[in-house]
């Protein structure tokens, strides 16, 4: 009797084990339900969407920073050129026999100097003249320079240079475009700001400020500001 009961229990256990195995196999064969598939797909799409969103934001930030860097580099190049030439104003190694006297000179008959224009004269090569055109001993064509700002562009005029002439008349050439503003501020020997009309004889230093537009895909996205303080070395000698 005991042996028979034990055999019955063994067979019952085997039957139960086989049934569990069959249920496991059927569950594996059925796969995901529709609800499970929809939930997993939705989660995957959300993760992919977040990834693309972060990628777009990173790319937009990179493009914006790159555009600002390029705008700043252009403005810095322009302001360095202006500062280097303004600092030479008044350079006169010898007596000037022809041309305007070295220093800051009136921009025109009606304008001495203002916040958007300045004229610099310097006898750079020590020829004794400031109106030479490359002949007669005056090989420097940049003795007489004017910077001006108009319609978003900073211009440079060099009337002695044939490259800055057309039909025998001086013409302005663009230094940098896309400029929002140019501000030239004048200071005397004591560092006091001079107001207009500017007394050119009192000027000893200037501050240049250029604000340029930052453009991205043809649209203005911001501005960049660069500035420089320029000591006019040759005029500073008058203090001593």
Steps between C-alpha positions, in 0.01 A plus 500: 500500500772746584682424178183561298428830668854615438472409130176697474660808656795475263276475197289793623815711546616411153163593352504838683858566391415419140197731515712788632750439224226507235357824642848656496552398140160640397576830676835527320338428166230762541764793533393855595141606518380797294486721810858408594620570145329843492645600837854394409476672161378822661786497750752440220359787293516735798866410560584551130315834498691622805825399335425695182386798706828507692691462174315794341560718805870416501532573129314831533723604790813410305386695192406802712835502683688452173317794338575721802867399493532583131327838549732583790808399299397726209435792733827445685695497172340829396552672834864388515563655158337825606685510832839438341456788254344742747789445741740634231322835468750785532803297398738758349869405492584815302352830389200458272545683172188381319164362602297535820682516832523170694244455777123484507357712219145609413305233316351761270448875475194471722603218736807494724444155649198327645387169647492326161794648309864585557790611279860406579811654342851362559826525308565127530814481287653830606495645149396846614173482303160351577337525159729274298366236264801272493728728299735785586647329805170435679448126475237474772149532361333498841609834641145638489223263617134560579264254667126549482180309569191494279212261433638213704852519356829643625695658214866590459615776266862551391510776234872452431450134407403432135302198621276744686437719198254490214510748216759705688275534809547330836252224579431317823557126528314273738687378808213303654127477434218372717580766759225626727698798629842662521572734790820706524548676834770766543699581815743776597838469675329469840266224385196729481250420228471766232158592371418623151608693314825324586808718549751286310798677655389378844458133408755261650313167488186346359276206578363293213183295542362280222170314529454238230200287410507125550330334202392140472335357188441853376328616820643730767515309826690746718789744522863495609686799646876556484688808615853635522667790678757669277775724633624737230866469589637788294246743640567379855850651471341844522430434869871517591 
